[in-house]
Amino acid sequence: MAARTRYAPDRGLTTRMTATMFLLGLVFVAFIAAIIGIGAATHASDGIIVLFAIVLGGGAAIGSLFYSDKIALRTAGAREVTPQEAPELHGIVDRLCALADMPKPRVAIANTDMPNAFATGRNADKAVLCVTTGLLRRLNPDELEGVISHEMSHVAHKDVQVMTVASFLAIVAALLIRIAFYGEIFGGGGRGRGNNQNAAVIMLALMAISIVVYAVSFLLIRLLSRYRELAADRSGALLTGQPSALKSALVKVSGDIARIPTRDLRTAEPLNAFFFAPALGLSSGPSLSRIFSTHPTLERRLEELDKVQRQLSQGR
């Protein structure tokens, strides 16, 4: 699903995305069928509430997609920089764009000691790449090139669009949970005292269904997010031909992030899914938190890059 670039297509990524989107589609159909069934058993106008949640959720998803670059830059406290202000950084981006045959993203720098980077935007023409001053201070040019190649792979593989579509169901489910809780829909206040008990049962049923759907879609989205990080590592390393540099960058960044106070990392938590490495540390041992993580463990990423190294060695 590369966007007309020379980033290596990843059949595993395509298969995982297709399977995840298919499963999310099945969950969505079952969700709507259950909601319609509840509405049919109570009041015909309740379908309007569901439609309202879908439209509102769709609007939120579209808004997030179209303004993701502005929101991310503002959240990170980053500013765009010109080639005159950051010649080395722009030079790396120019080389990678030439290698990948893709449009050059806008380049920004966030003034923070946390070493990290992210790329976002609804398409390659509207993309923005952001690195932190902490990353620029810690990495050598080859390592920085590896990180930037990883981030630009997200743009090439349209990861922002895919994750936005995948998140749509979770947004709708979350909205219906709130509507059911605060509005007592499907038989709330104005339908007479005789219906109060029935309305409460229906509200609880709606909330239970919405919670289950939200949980399932959340886990599927996190699974897809972890694999897209592995795919970005792989395609980025293949483009530069230097998986060892990306491995070195991963070790440096992960190690230095682990030494930053947790209270400082929590300020960056809203961007965690976008980052090259998670702002909040990920346990390498067996842990339930790994299931909910947006990123694979460092060990898993290094193992996959070792495979890329062997692949490149065999091709020489």
Secondary structure as the mmCIF struct_conf table of DSSP 4:
data_model
#
loop_
_struct_conf.conf_type_id
_struct_conf.id
_struct_conf.beg_label_comp_id
_struct_conf.beg_label_asym_id
_struct_conf.beg_label_seq_id
_struct_conf.end_label_comp_id
_struct_conf.end_label_asym_id
_struct_conf.end_label_seq_id
BEND BEND1 ARG A 4 TYR A 7
HELX_LH_PP_P HELX_LH_PP_P1 ALA A 8 PRO A 9
HELX_RH_AL_P HELX_RH_AL_P1 ARG A 11 ALA A 40
TURN_TY1_P TURN_TY1_P1 ALA A 41 THR A 42
TURN_TY1_P TURN_TY1_P2 ALA A 44 SER A 45
HELX_RH_AL_P HELX_RH_AL_P2 ASP A 46 PHE A 66
TURN_TY1_P TURN_TY1_P3 TYR A 67 TYR A 67
HELX_RH_AL_P HELX_RH_AL_P3 SER A 68 ALA A 76
TURN_TY1_P TURN_TY1_P4 GLY A 77 GLY A 77
STRN STRN1 ALA A 78 GLU A 80
TURN_TY1_P TURN_TY1_P5 PRO A 83 GLU A 85
BEND BEND2 ALA A 86 ALA A 86
HELX_RH_AL_P HELX_RH_AL_P4 PRO A 87 ALA A 100
TURN_TY1_P TURN_TY1_P6 ASP A 101 ASP A 101
HELX_LH_PP_P HELX_LH_PP_P2 PRO A 103 PRO A 105
STRN STRN2 ARG A 106 ALA A 110
BEND BEND3 ASP A 113 MET A 114
STRN STRN3 ALA A 117 THR A 120
BEND BEND4 ARG A 122 ASN A 123
HELX_RH_3T_P HELX_RH_3T_P1 ALA A 124 LYS A 126
STRN STRN4 VAL A 128 THR A 132
HELX_RH_AL_P HELX_RH_AL_P5 THR A 133 ARG A 138
HELX_RH_AL_P HELX_RH_AL_P6 PRO A 141 ALA A 156
TURN_TY1_P TURN_TY1_P7 HIS A 157 LYS A 158
HELX_RH_AL_P HELX_RH_AL_P7 ASP A 159 GLY A 183
TURN_TY1_P TURN_TY1_P8 ILE A 185 GLY A 187
HELX_RH_3T_P HELX_RH_3T_P2 GLY A 189 ARG A 191
HELX_RH_3T_P HELX_RH_3T_P3 ARG A 193 ASN A 195
HELX_RH_AL_P HELX_RH_AL_P8 ASN A 196 THR A 240
TURN_TY1_P TURN_TY1_P9 GLY A 241 GLY A 241
HELX_RH_AL_P HELX_RH_AL_P9 PRO A 243 ALA A 258
TURN_TY1_P TURN_TY1_P10 ARG A 259 ARG A 259
BEND BEND5 ILE A 260 ILE A 260
HELX_RH_AL_P HELX_RH_AL_P10 THR A 262 LEU A 265
HELX_RH_3T_P HELX_RH_3T_P4 ARG A 266 LEU A 271
TURN_TY1_P TURN_TY1_P11 ASN A 272 PHE A 274
BEND BEND6 PHE A 275 ALA A 277
BEND BEND7 ALA A 279 LEU A 280
BEND BEND8 SER A 284 PRO A 286
TURN_TY1_P TURN_TY1_P12 LEU A 288 LEU A 288
HELX_RH_AL_P HELX_RH_AL_P11 SER A 289 PHE A 292
BEND BEND9 THR A 294 HIS A 295
HELX_RH_AL_P HELX_RH_AL_P12 LEU A 298 GLY A 315
#
